[in-house]
Amino acid sequence: MITLNPQYVVDQDKKPKAVLLTIQEWHDIVDAIEELDDIRAYDAGKSGPQETISLEQAVREIQENH
């Protein structure tokens, strides 16, 4: 779990307008979002039909695309 200690910027009416985080907190949030994106991509890939190919064919296809 990410621990955050946000500081709020408020306007003259004391309404929140922005949030300040430490750079480390920001990096932790970005890392968590990227990890979640990876998990969602993995789940989406696993939910579809599964086609298997040999390692040799996979390597050949990768090499052909580079």
mmCIF file of the N, C-alpha and C atoms, coordinates in Angstrom:
data_MODEL
# 
_entry.id   MODEL 
# 
loop_
_atom_site.group_PDB 
_atom_site.id 
_atom_site.type_symbol 
_atom_site.label_atom_id 
_atom_site.label_alt_id 
_atom_site.label_comp_id 
_atom_site.label_asym_id 
_atom_site.label_entity_id 
_atom_site.label_seq_id 
_atom_site.pdbx_PDB_ins_code 
_atom_site.Cartn_x 
_atom_site.Cartn_y 
_atom_site.Cartn_z 
_atom_site.occupancy 
_atom_site.B_iso_or_equiv 
_atom_site.pdbx_formal_charge 
_atom_site.auth_seq_id 
_atom_site.auth_comp_id 
_atom_site.auth_asym_id 
_atom_site.auth_atom_id 
_atom_site.pdbx_PDB_model_num 
ATOM 1   N N  . MET A 1 1  ? 0.850   -1.179  0.000   1.00 0.00 ? 1  MET A N  1 
ATOM 2   C CA . MET A 1 1  ? 0.000   0.000   0.000   1.00 0.00 ? 1  MET A CA 1 
ATOM 3   C C  . MET A 1 1  ? 0.891   1.237   0.000   1.00 0.00 ? 1  MET A C  1 
ATOM 4   N N  . ILE A 1 2  ? 0.478   2.226   -0.730  1.00 0.00 ? 2  ILE A N  1 
ATOM 5   C CA . ILE A 1 2  ? 1.220   3.475   -0.827  1.00 0.00 ? 2  ILE A CA 1 
ATOM 6   C C  . ILE A 1 2  ? 0.789   4.392   0.317   1.00 0.00 ? 2  ILE A C  1 
ATOM 7   N N  . THR A 1 3  ? 1.766   4.932   1.013   1.00 0.00 ? 3  THR A N  1 
ATOM 8   C CA . THR A 1 3  ? 1.484   5.898   2.066   1.00 0.00 ? 3  THR A CA 1 
ATOM 9   C C  . THR A 1 3  ? 1.636   7.297   1.486   1.00 0.00 ? 3  THR A C  1 
ATOM 10  N N  . LEU A 1 4  ? 0.589   8.084   1.598   1.00 0.00 ? 4  LEU A N  1 
ATOM 11  C CA . LEU A 1 4  ? 0.601   9.441   1.072   1.00 0.00 ? 4  LEU A CA 1 
ATOM 12  C C  . LEU A 1 4  ? 0.403   10.442  2.200   1.00 0.00 ? 4  LEU A C  1 
ATOM 13  N N  . ASN A 1 5  ? 1.061   11.557  2.071   1.00 0.00 ? 5  ASN A N  1 
ATOM 14  C CA . ASN A 1 5  ? 0.903   12.668  3.002   1.00 0.00 ? 5  ASN A CA 1 
ATOM 15  C C  . ASN A 1 5  ? 0.642   13.931  2.182   1.00 0.00 ? 5  ASN A C  1 
ATOM 16  N N  . PRO A 1 6  ? -0.549  14.006  1.586   1.00 0.00 ? 6  PRO A N  1 
ATOM 17  C CA . PRO A 1 6  ? -0.822  15.127  0.690   1.00 0.00 ? 6  PRO A CA 1 
ATOM 18  C C  . PRO A 1 6  ? -0.958  16.443  1.440   1.00 0.00 ? 6  PRO A C  1 
ATOM 19  N N  . GLN A 1 7  ? -0.555  17.492  0.772   1.00 0.00 ? 7  GLN A N  1 
ATOM 20  C CA . GLN A 1 7  ? -0.801  18.846  1.247   1.00 0.00 ? 7  GLN A CA 1 
ATOM 21  C C  . GLN A 1 7  ? -1.723  19.488  0.216   1.00 0.00 ? 7  GLN A C  1 
ATOM 22  N N  . TYR A 1 8  ? -2.708  20.217  0.691   1.00 0.00 ? 8  TYR A N  1 
ATOM 23  C CA . TYR A 1 8  ? -3.706  20.784  -0.201  1.00 0.00 ? 8  TYR A CA 1 
ATOM 24  C C  . TYR A 1 8  ? -3.491  22.276  -0.403  1.00 0.00 ? 8  TYR A C  1 
ATOM 25  N N  . VAL A 1 9  ? -3.656  22.715  -1.629  1.00 0.00 ? 9  VAL A N  1 
ATOM 26  C CA . VAL A 1 9  ? -3.647  24.131  -1.964  1.00 0.00 ? 9  VAL A CA 1 
ATOM 27  C C  . VAL A 1 9  ? -5.110  24.542  -2.056  1.00 0.00 ? 9  VAL A C  1 
ATOM 28  N N  . VAL A 1 10 ? -5.467  25.566  -1.318  1.00 0.00 ? 10 VAL A N  1 
ATOM 29  C CA . VAL A 1 10 ? -6.868  26.009  -1.298  1.00 0.00 ? 10 VAL A CA 1 
ATOM 30  C C  . VAL A 1 10 ? -6.968  27.435  -1.818  1.00 0.00 ? 10 VAL A C  1 
ATOM 31  N N  . ASP A 1 11 ? -8.162  27.770  -2.311  1.00 0.00 ? 11 ASP A N  1 
ATOM 32  C CA . ASP A 1 11 ? -8.386  29.132  -2.780  1.00 0.00 ? 11 ASP A CA 1 
ATOM 33  C C  . ASP A 1 11 ? -8.819  30.020  -1.620  1.00 0.00 ? 11 ASP A C  1 
ATOM 34  N N  . GLN A 1 12 ? -9.181  31.241  -1.924  1.00 0.00 ? 12 GLN A N  1 
ATOM 35  C CA . GLN A 1 12 ? -9.553  32.187  -0.861  1.00 0.00 ? 12 GLN A CA 1 
ATOM 36  C C  . GLN A 1 12 ? -10.809 31.761  -0.113  1.00 0.00 ? 12 GLN A C  1 
ATOM 37  N N  . ASP A 1 13 ? -11.622 30.890  -0.724  1.00 0.00 ? 13 ASP A N  1 
ATOM 38  C CA . ASP A 1 13 ? -12.823 30.378  -0.060  1.00 0.00 ? 13 ASP A CA 1 
ATOM 39  C C  . ASP A 1 13 ? -12.558 29.049  0.647   1.00 0.00 ? 13 ASP A C  1 
ATOM 40  N N  . LYS A 1 14 ? -11.279 28.677  0.742   1.00 0.00 ? 14 LYS A N  1 
ATOM 41  C CA . LYS A 1 14 ? -10.849 27.436  1.409   1.00 0.00 ? 14 LYS A CA 1 
ATOM 42  C C  . LYS A 1 14 ? -11.289 26.182  0.656   1.00 0.00 ? 14 LYS A C  1 
ATOM 43  N N  . LYS A 1 15 ? -11.560 26.333  -0.654  1.00 0.00 ? 15 LYS A N  1 
ATOM 44  C CA . LYS A 1 15 ? -11.905 25.170  -1.473  1.00 0.00 ? 15 LYS A CA 1 
ATOM 45  C C  . LYS A 1 15 ? -10.615 24.587  -2.049  1.00 0.00 ? 15 LYS A C  1 
ATOM 46  N N  . PRO A 1 16 ? -10.456 23.265  -1.968  1.00 0.00 ? 16 PRO A N  1 
ATOM 47  C CA . PRO A 1 16 ? -9.231  22.647  -2.496  1.00 0.00 ? 16 PRO A CA 1 
ATOM 48  C C  . PRO A 1 16 ? -9.099  22.866  -4.001  1.00 0.00 ? 16 PRO A C  1 
ATOM 49  N N  . LYS A 1 17 ? -7.904  23.231  -4.421  1.00 0.00 ? 17 LYS A N  1 
ATOM 50  C CA . LYS A 1 17 ? -7.629  23.485  -5.838  1.00 0.00 ? 17 LYS A CA 1 
ATOM 51  C C  . LYS A 1 17 ? -6.517  22.594  -6.379  1.00 0.00 ? 17 LYS A C  1 
ATOM 52  N N  . ALA A 1 18 ? -5.638  22.107  -5.508  1.00 0.00 ? 18 ALA A N  1 
ATOM 53  C CA . ALA A 1 18 ? -4.514  21.289  -5.957  1.00 0.00 ? 18 ALA A CA 1 
ATOM 54  C C  . ALA A 1 18 ? -4.000  20.466  -4.785  1.00 0.00 ? 18 ALA A C  1 
ATOM 55  N N  . VAL A 1 19 ? -3.184  19.475  -5.128  1.00 0.00 ? 19 VAL A N  1 
ATOM 56  C CA . VAL A 1 19 ? -2.581  18.608  -4.124  1.00 0.00 ? 19 VAL A CA 1 
ATOM 57  C C  . VAL A 1 19 ? -1.080  18.585  -4.355  1.00 0.00 ? 19 VAL A C  1 
ATOM 58  N N  . LEU A 1 20 ? -0.325  18.678  -3.291  1.00 0.00 ? 20 LEU A N  1 
ATOM 59  C CA . LEU A 1 20 ? 1.130   18.572  -3.359  1.00 0.00 ? 20 LEU A CA 1 
ATOM 60  C C  . LEU A 1 20 ? 1.554   17.241  -2.757  1.00 0.00 ? 20 LEU A C  1 
ATOM 61  N N  . LEU A 1 21 ? 2.429   16.538  -3.459  1.00 0.00 ? 21 LEU A N  1 
ATOM 62  C CA . LEU A 1 21 ? 2.983   15.280  -2.986  1.00 0.00 ? 21 LEU A CA 1 
ATOM 63  C C  . LEU A 1 21 ? 4.496   15.367  -3.071  1.00 0.00 ? 21 LEU A C  1 
ATOM 64  N N  . THR A 1 22 ? 5.166   14.543  -2.291  1.00 0.00 ? 22 THR A N  1 
ATOM 65  C CA . THR A 1 22 ? 6.609   14.464  -2.470  1.00 0.00 ? 22 THR A CA 1 
ATOM 66  C C  . THR A 1 22 ? 6.882   13.771  -3.790  1.00 0.00 ? 22 THR A C  1 
ATOM 67  N N  . ILE A 1 23 ? 8.080   13.961  -4.313  1.00 0.00 ? 23 ILE A N  1 
ATOM 68  C CA . ILE A 1 23 ? 8.418   13.325  -5.582  1.00 0.00 ? 23 ILE A CA 1 
ATOM 69  C C  . ILE A 1 23 ? 8.396   11.805  -5.423  1.00 0.00 ? 23 ILE A C  1 
ATOM 70  N N  . GLN A 1 24 ? 8.785   11.301  -4.264  1.00 0.00 ? 24 GLN A N  1 
ATOM 71  C CA . GLN A 1 24 ? 8.759   9.852   -4.034  1.00 0.00 ? 24 GLN A CA 1 
ATOM 72  C C  . GLN A 1 24 ? 7.331   9.319   -4.033  1.00 0.00 ? 24 GLN A C  1 
ATOM 73  N N  . GLU A 1 25 ? 6.408   10.053  -3.422  1.00 0.00 ? 25 GLU A N  1 
ATOM 74  C CA . GLU A 1 25 ? 5.005   9.645   -3.439  1.00 0.00 ? 25 GLU A CA 1 
ATOM 75  C C  . GLU A 1 25 ? 4.487   9.613   -4.871  1.00 0.00 ? 25 GLU A C  1 
ATOM 76  N N  . TRP A 1 26 ? 4.864   10.619  -5.670  1.00 0.00 ? 26 TRP A N  1 
ATOM 77  C CA . TRP A 1 26 ? 4.441   10.664  -7.064  1.00 0.00 ? 26 TRP A CA 1 
ATOM 78  C C  . TRP A 1 26 ? 4.982   9.458   -7.828  1.00 0.00 ? 26 TRP A C  1 
ATOM 79  N N  . HIS A 1 27 ? 6.262   9.148   -7.640  1.00 0.00 ? 27 HIS A N  1 
ATOM 80  C CA . HIS A 1 27 ? 6.852   7.990   -8.322  1.00 0.00 ? 27 HIS A CA 1 
ATOM 81  C C  . HIS A 1 27 ? 6.167   6.695   -7.889  1.00 0.00 ? 27 HIS A C  1 
ATOM 82  N N  . ASP A 1 28 ? 5.822   6.578   -6.623  1.00 0.00 ? 28 ASP A N  1 
ATOM 83  C CA . ASP A 1 28 ? 5.121   5.391   -6.130  1.00 0.00 ? 28 ASP A CA 1 
ATOM 84  C C  . ASP A 1 28 ? 3.759   5.239   -6.810  1.00 0.00 ? 28 ASP A C  1 
ATOM 85  N N  . ILE A 1 29 ? 3.060   6.351   -6.992  1.00 0.00 ? 29 ILE A N  1 
ATOM 86  C CA . ILE A 1 29 ? 1.755   6.322   -7.656  1.00 0.00 ? 29 ILE A CA 1 
ATOM 87  C C  . ILE A 1 29 ? 1.918   5.908   -9.116  1.00 0.00 ? 29 ILE A C  1 
ATOM 88  N N  . VAL A 1 30 ? 2.874   6.490   -9.809  1.00 0.00 ? 30 VAL A N  1 
ATOM 89  C CA . VAL A 1 30 ? 3.111   6.146   -11.216 1.00 0.00 ? 30 VAL A CA 1 
ATOM 90  C C  . VAL A 1 30 ? 3.472   4.671   -11.342 1.00 0.00 ? 30 VAL A C  1 
ATOM 91  N N  . ASP A 1 31 ? 4.336   4.162   -10.467 1.00 0.00 ? 31 ASP A N  1 
ATOM 92  C CA . ASP A 1 31 ? 4.707   2.745   -10.495 1.00 0.00 ? 31 ASP A CA 1 
ATOM 93  C C  . ASP A 1 31 ? 3.487   1.851   -10.287 1.00 0.00 ? 31 ASP A C  1 
ATOM 94  N N  . ALA A 1 32 ? 2.623   2.231   -9.344  1.00 0.00 ? 32 ALA A N  1 
ATOM 95  C CA . ALA A 1 32 ? 1.420   1.434   -9.074  1.00 0.00 ? 32 ALA A CA 1 
ATOM 96  C C  . ALA A 1 32 ? 0.478   1.437   -10.278 1.00 0.00 ? 32 ALA A C  1 
ATOM 97  N N  . ILE A 1 33 ? 0.331   2.565   -10.943 1.00 0.00 ? 33 ILE A N  1 
ATOM 98  C CA . ILE A 1 33 ? -0.528  2.654   -12.130 1.00 0.00 ? 33 ILE A CA 1 
ATOM 99  C C  . ILE A 1 33 ? 0.037   1.787   -13.258 1.00 0.00 ? 33 ILE A C  1 
ATOM 100 N N  . GLU A 1 34 ? 1.353   1.844   -13.451 1.00 0.00 ? 34 GLU A N  1 
ATOM 101 C CA . GLU A 1 34 ? 1.973   1.026   -14.499 1.00 0.00 ? 34 GLU A CA 1 
ATOM 102 C C  . GLU A 1 34 ? 1.809   -0.463  -14.199 1.00 0.00 ? 34 GLU A C  1 
ATOM 103 N N  . GLU A 1 35 ? 1.944   -0.834  -12.938 1.00 0.00 ? 35 GLU A N  1 
ATOM 104 C CA . GLU A 1 35 ? 1.755   -2.238  -12.565 1.00 0.00 ? 35 GLU A CA 1 
ATOM 105 C C  . GLU A 1 35 ? 0.313   -2.669  -12.811 1.00 0.00 ? 35 GLU A C  1 
ATOM 106 N N  . LEU A 1 36 ? -0.634  -1.813  -12.480 1.00 0.00 ? 36 LEU A N  1 
ATOM 107 C CA . LEU A 1 36 ? -2.045  -2.118  -12.724 1.00 0.00 ? 36 LEU A CA 1 
ATOM 108 C C  . LEU A 1 36 ? -2.317  -2.273  -14.219 1.00 0.00 ? 36 LEU A C  1 
ATOM 109 N N  . ASP A 1 37 ? -1.720  -1.418  -15.047 1.00 0.00 ? 37 ASP A N  1 
ATOM 110 C CA . ASP A 1 37 ? -1.866  -1.542  -16.497 1.00 0.00 ? 37 ASP A CA 1 
ATOM 111 C C  . ASP A 1 37 ? -1.333  -2.895  -16.980 1.00 0.00 ? 37 ASP A C  1 
ATOM 112 N N  . ASP A 1 38 ? -0.184  -3.309  -16.439 1.00 0.00 ? 38 ASP A N  1 
ATOM 113 C CA . ASP A 1 38 ? 0.389   -4.605  -16.808 1.00 0.00 ? 38 ASP A CA 1 
ATOM 114 C C  . ASP A 1 38 ? -0.542  -5.746  -16.418 1.00 0.00 ? 38 ASP A C  1 
ATOM 115 N N  . ILE A 1 39 ? -1.109  -5.670  -15.225 1.00 0.00 ? 39 ILE A N  1 
ATOM 116 C CA . ILE A 1 39 ? -2.026  -6.719  -14.752 1.00 0.00 ? 39 ILE A CA 1 
ATOM 117 C C  . ILE A 1 39 ? -3.264  -6.778  -15.644 1.00 0.00 ? 39 ILE A C  1 
ATOM 118 N N  . ARG A 1 40 ? -3.800  -5.623  -15.990 1.00 0.00 ? 40 ARG A N  1 
ATOM 119 C CA . ARG A 1 40 ? -4.986  -5.590  -16.861 1.00 0.00 ? 40 ARG A CA 1 
ATOM 120 C C  . ARG A 1 40 ? -4.672  -6.148  -18.246 1.00 0.00 ? 40 ARG A C  1 
ATOM 121 N N  . ALA A 1 41 ? -3.503  -5.824  -18.778 1.00 0.00 ? 41 ALA A N  1 
ATOM 122 C CA . ALA A 1 41 ? -3.116  -6.362  -20.086 1.00 0.00 ? 41 ALA A CA 1 
ATOM 123 C C  . ALA A 1 41 ? -2.953  -7.872  -20.018 1.00 0.00 ? 41 ALA A C  1 
ATOM 124 N N  . TYR A 1 42 ? -2.347  -8.362  -18.960 1.00 0.00 ? 42 TYR A N  1 
ATOM 125 C CA . TYR A 1 42 ? -2.187  -9.808  -18.775 1.00 0.00 ? 42 TYR A CA 1 
ATOM 126 C C  . TYR A 1 42 ? -3.557  -10.486 -18.691 1.00 0.00 ? 42 TYR A C  1 
ATOM 127 N N  . ASP A 1 43 ? -4.439  -9.926  -17.862 1.00 0.00 ? 43 ASP A N  1 
ATOM 128 C CA . ASP A 1 43 ? -5.779  -10.506 -17.713 1.00 0.00 ? 43 ASP A CA 1 
ATOM 129 C C  . ASP A 1 43 ? -6.530  -10.507 -19.039 1.00 0.00 ? 43 ASP A C  1 
ATOM 130 N N  . ALA A 1 44 ? -6.416  -9.427  -19.807 1.00 0.00 ? 44 ALA A N  1 
ATOM 131 C CA . ALA A 1 44 ? -7.091  -9.356  -21.104 1.00 0.00 ? 44 ALA A CA 1 
ATOM 132 C C  . ALA A 1 44 ? -6.524  -10.408 -22.048 1.00 0.00 ? 44 ALA A C  1 
ATOM 133 N N  . GLY A 1 45 ? -5.227  -10.590 -22.017 1.00 0.00 ? 45 GLY A N  1 
ATOM 134 C CA . GLY A 1 45 ? -4.605  -11.594 -22.877 1.00 0.00 ? 45 GLY A CA 1 
ATOM 135 C C  . GLY A 1 45 ? -5.003  -13.008 -22.502 1.00 0.00 ? 45 GLY A C  1 
ATOM 136 N N  . LYS A 1 46 ? -5.146  -13.256 -21.227 1.00 0.00 ? 46 LYS A N  1 
ATOM 137 C CA . LYS A 1 46 ? -5.513  -14.595 -20.772 1.00 0.00 ? 46 LYS A CA 1 
ATOM 138 C C  . LYS A 1 46 ? -6.989  -14.900 -20.997 1.00 0.00 ? 46 LYS A C  1 
ATOM 139 N N  . SER A 1 47 ? -7.819  -13.881 -21.142 1.00 0.00 ? 47 SER A N  1 
ATOM 140 C CA . SER A 1 47 ? -9.262  -14.115 -21.262 1.00 0.00 ? 47 SER A CA 1 
ATOM 141 C C  . SER A 1 47 ? -9.670  -14.529 -22.673 1.00 0.00 ? 47 SER A C  1 
ATOM 142 N N  . GLY A 1 48 ? -8.822  -14.246 -23.645 1.00 0.00 ? 48 GLY A N  1 
ATOM 143 C CA . GLY A 1 48 ? -9.161  -14.566 -25.030 1.00 0.00 ? 48 GLY A CA 1 
ATOM 144 C C  . GLY A 1 48 ? -8.771  -15.988 -25.378 1.00 0.00 ? 48 GLY A C  1 
ATOM 145 N N  . PRO A 1 49 ? -9.043  -16.375 -26.611 1.00 0.00 ? 49 PRO A N  1 
ATOM 146 C CA . PRO A 1 49 ? -8.664  -17.712 -27.050 1.00 0.00 ? 49 PRO A CA 1 
ATOM 147 C C  . PRO A 1 49 ? -7.144  -17.863 -27.001 1.00 0.00 ? 49 PRO A C  1 
ATOM 148 N N  . GLN A 1 50 ? -6.713  -19.035 -26.593 1.00 0.00 ? 50 GLN A N  1 
ATOM 149 C CA . GLN A 1 50 ? -5.287  -19.280 -26.415 1.00 0.00 ? 50 GLN A CA 1 
ATOM 150 C C  . GLN A 1 50 ? -4.734  -20.077 -27.590 1.00 0.00 ? 50 GLN A C  1 
ATOM 151 N N  . GLU A 1 51 ? -3.837  -19.439 -28.330 1.00 0.00 ? 51 GLU A N  1 
ATOM 152 C CA . GLU A 1 51 ? -3.160  -20.109 -29.434 1.00 0.00 ? 51 GLU A CA 1 
ATOM 153 C C  . GLU A 1 51 ? -1.713  -20.293 -29.017 1.00 0.00 ? 51 GLU A C  1 
ATOM 154 N N  . THR A 1 52 ? -1.197  -21.491 -29.148 1.00 0.00 ? 52 THR A N  1 
ATOM 155 C CA . THR A 1 52 ? 0.191   -21.719 -28.778 1.00 0.00 ? 52 THR A CA 1 
ATOM 156 C C  . THR A 1 52 ? 1.026   -21.925 -30.041 1.00 0.00 ? 52 THR A C  1 
ATOM 157 N N  . ILE A 1 53 ? 2.272   -21.466 -29.945 1.00 0.00 ? 53 ILE A N  1 
ATOM 158 C CA . ILE A 1 53 ? 3.222   -21.687 -31.028 1.00 0.00 ? 53 ILE A CA 1 
ATOM 159 C C  . ILE A 1 53 ? 4.536   -22.147 -30.401 1.00 0.00 ? 53 ILE A C  1 
ATOM 160 N N  . SER A 1 54 ? 5.374   -22.752 -31.196 1.00 0.00 ? 54 SER A N  1 
ATOM 161 C CA . SER A 1 54 ? 6.654   -23.233 -30.677 1.00 0.00 ? 54 SER A CA 1 
ATOM 162 C C  . SER A 1 54 ? 7.582   -22.059 -30.398 1.00 0.00 ? 54 SER A C  1 
ATOM 163 N N  . LEU A 1 55 ? 8.572   -22.281 -29.551 1.00 0.00 ? 55 LEU A N  1 
ATOM 164 C CA . LEU A 1 55 ? 9.555   -21.261 -29.247 1.00 0.00 ? 55 LEU A CA 1 
ATOM 165 C C  . LEU A 1 55 ? 10.280  -20.826 -30.511 1.00 0.00 ? 55 LEU A C  1 
ATOM 166 N N  . GLU A 1 56 ? 10.619  -21.777 -31.351 1.00 0.00 ? 56 GLU A N  1 
ATOM 167 C CA . GLU A 1 56 ? 11.321  -21.464 -32.594 1.00 0.00 ? 56 GLU A CA 1 
ATOM 168 C C  . GLU A 1 56 ? 10.499  -20.536 -33.478 1.00 0.00 ? 56 GLU A C  1 
ATOM 169 N N  . GLN A 1 57 ? 9.206   -20.807 -33.572 1.00 0.00 ? 57 GLN A N  1 
ATOM 170 C CA . GLN A 1 57 ? 8.340   -19.959 -34.388 1.00 0.00 ? 57 GLN A CA 1 
ATOM 171 C C  . GLN A 1 57 ? 8.227   -18.565 -33.778 1.00 0.00 ? 57 GLN A C  1 
ATOM 172 N N  . ALA A 1 58 ? 8.129   -18.493 -32.470 1.00 0.00 ? 58 ALA A N  1 
ATOM 173 C CA . ALA A 1 58 ? 8.039   -17.194 -31.802 1.00 0.00 ? 58 ALA A CA 1 
ATOM 174 C C  . ALA A 1 58 ? 9.296   -16.375 -32.064 1.00 0.00 ? 58 ALA A C  1 
ATOM 175 N N  . VAL A 1 59 ? 10.464  -17.002 -31.939 1.00 0.00 ? 59 VAL A N  1 
ATOM 176 C CA . VAL A 1 59 ? 11.727  -16.306 -32.189 1.00 0.00 ? 59 VAL A CA 1 
ATOM 177 C C  . VAL A 1 59 ? 11.792  -15.847 -33.639 1.00 0.00 ? 59 VAL A C  1 
ATOM 178 N N  . ARG A 1 60 ? 11.380  -16.696 -34.552 1.00 0.00 ? 60 ARG A N  1 
ATOM 179 C CA . ARG A 1 60 ? 11.392  -16.352 -35.972 1.00 0.00 ? 60 ARG A CA 1 
ATOM 180 C C  . ARG A 1 60 ? 10.488  -15.140 -36.236 1.00 0.00 ? 60 ARG A C  1 
ATOM 181 N N  . GLU A 1 61 ? 9.301   -15.133 -35.653 1.00 0.00 ? 61 GLU A N  1 
ATOM 182 C CA . GLU A 1 61 ? 8.375   -14.023 -35.861 1.00 0.00 ? 61 GLU A CA 1 
ATOM 183 C C  . GLU A 1 61 ? 8.923   -12.723 -35.267 1.00 0.00 ? 61 GLU A C  1 
ATOM 184 N N  . ILE A 1 62 ? 9.549   -12.821 -34.124 1.00 0.00 ? 62 ILE A N  1 
ATOM 185 C CA . ILE A 1 62 ? 10.153  -11.628 -33.513 1.00 0.00 ? 62 ILE A CA 1 
ATOM 186 C C  . ILE A 1 62 ? 11.259  -11.084 -34.389 1.00 0.00 ? 62 ILE A C  1 
ATOM 187 N N  . GLN A 1 63 ? 12.110  -11.957 -34.887 1.00 0.00 ? 63 GLN A N  1 
ATOM 188 C CA . GLN A 1 63 ? 13.201  -11.538 -35.741 1.00 0.00 ? 63 GLN A CA 1 
ATOM 189 C C  . GLN A 1 63 ? 12.702  -10.934 -37.057 1.00 0.00 ? 63 GLN A C  1 
ATOM 190 N N  . GLU A 1 64 ? 11.628  -11.461 -37.594 1.00 0.00 ? 64 GLU A N  1 
ATOM 191 C CA . GLU A 1 64 ? 11.081  -10.944 -38.846 1.00 0.00 ? 64 GLU A CA 1 
ATOM 192 C C  . GLU A 1 64 ? 10.511  -9.529  -38.655 1.00 0.00 ? 64 GLU A C  1 
ATOM 193 N N  . ASN A 1 65 ? 10.051  -9.237  -37.463 1.00 0.00 ? 65 ASN A N  1 
ATOM 194 C CA . ASN A 1 65 ? 9.442   -7.921  -37.205 1.00 0.00 ? 65 ASN A CA 1 
ATOM 195 C C  . ASN A 1 65 ? 10.454  -6.869  -36.796 1.00 0.00 ? 65 ASN A C  1 
ATOM 196 N N  . HIS A 1 66 ? 11.724  -7.244  -36.697 1.00 0.00 ? 66 HIS A N  1 
ATOM 197 C CA . HIS A 1 66 ? 12.758  -6.256  -36.320 1.00 0.00 ? 66 HIS A CA 1 
ATOM 198 C C  . HIS A 1 66 ? 13.600  -5.917  -37.466 1.00 0.00 ? 66 HIS A C  1 
# 
